[in-house]
């Protein structure tokens, strides 16, 4: 059995950009796959661009002793709480609406992202399911 300090090496299940948030592949735990917005089982962030089938280093969320850069799904202000978004990206916490929203909190943005596909540095934490309460109306 291996012990890992900050990062692990896994096989990419598909092509992924550096900064993609990943989880263990459901069909093969030796592989990682990009997370969806609801994946509270995210394990980390890939540290390099990778082609499917190749090995990649994954910084472990909440464990790695360094910040990580993640791909943003849209604009994120420095200091904003960030949560998982589709395709292994991160997004700013959503504003409250007329209905409650479930999110997976993964950290605080240390830099800003201005658009989808930008990279944002985050102070990460273990993925934590959270609910953005509905606005009383």
C-alpha positions, 0 to 999 in steps of 0.5 A, a space after each residue: 500500500 502506498 502513502 501519498 503526501 501531497 500528490 498522487 499519480 493516476 491515469 487520465 480517463 480522457 484528455 484534460 487541461 491543467 487545473 481540471 478538478 477530478 474524481 476517481 473514475 467510477 469504472 476504474 479507480 486507477 484512473 481519474 475523470 473530470 468532476 461535475 458540479 455535484 461531485 462531493 467525491 472530488 479528490 484533486 486537481 490535475 497539475 499538467 495538460 494530459 491526454 487520455 490514457 497518460 499518467 498525470 500528477 493530481 494535487 490532493 484537495 485539502 491535503 496538498 501543502 500548496 495552493 492549486 490553479 483550477 480552470 474557472 467556469 466564468 468570472 471569479 473575484 479574488 477572495 470569493 468562495 469557489 465551488 465545483 462547476 461542470 467539466 471539472 471547472 470551478 465557479 464563484 458561489 452562486 447568489 441566493 435565488 428563490 430556491 435553495 442551491 446545492 454546491 460543493 465548496 472547494 476553497 477561496 479564490 486567491 486571484 481573479 478569473 475574468 471568463 470561462 477557461 481562465 485559471 484561478 489560484 485557490 486556497 483549497 480544502 476538502 470538498 464539502 457539500 453546502 446549500 445556498 439558502 433560498 431568498 425569503 420571499 
